[in-house]
Amino acid sequence: MRLARVAVFMGLILAAEAGRAEIRLTTDWLENVHGVYTPRAERESTKLDTAVWTSLRSRIATPLNADGKSGNMFSGQGYRMFFDGDLNYATVLGFMPKTRPEEICKIKRETSQPTYRCEQGQRYTLACHLGLYNANFEEAGWHTVTIRESQPVFCNAVPAMGRYDSKHNDLLLIVQYFSVDEPTVATTRSEIGSGWQRMAVRLKLSRDKDGRFSVEQDDSCLGNPNSISTIDDARRKLRQCEKQPGHR
């Protein structure tokens, strides 16, 4: 019986270790290797951009142009992401996602203060998203960041992304946003960005045997919304939280 209990205990340890992966992020694209010329179409960054547009076309609510693209979005920093040594890619972007398959938002153009309205009547907003791709630039995971404000928000940037630490399969994002119900137009250089909020988001990653990622947004320690504006501050907050009695 004692040997059986030891075997079960060791099995639990091995299972826990198997569920933990090493995440490493880098922006050292292969095309940047000194002395090696890579045609634009063959560059990792170009292939990742193409993959992102493939993902975006079925999700974006604002109309696409003749080239199948849209100016009503932003794309942030892309990374080579190693998960347990396997090459993947991670990138962040912002656009208005469809809330139903047939949704369209033609942005209502204003001559003065923007109202962030669509011609169809709904609010024009942007959400921030994380896209994950495998080594063949096939979509392997997707997450739209949830910001729990009481009014609609416009997520206009993802200033930073990093991993939590070597003990967790977690990515940390810093997202930036403002309320579309209280938009202000800057009249001086010093007012630019004065109405923006920043928030840290913890995303837990897991991967199945087929290489697909599941992404869970965990707000239990950081809170949502929060005013954490750097990756280092988010890490400190998480470590403090994990030391609290009863934390799991």
Beta strands, then each sheet from edge to edge (+ up, - down):
strand 1: 23-26
strand 2: 74-83
strand 3: 86-95
strand 4: 127-134
strand 5: 139-144
strand 6: 153-163
strand 7: 170-179
strand 8: 197-207
strand 9: 213-217
sheet 1: 1+ 2- 3+ 4- 5+
sheet 2: 6+ 7- 8+ 9-
end
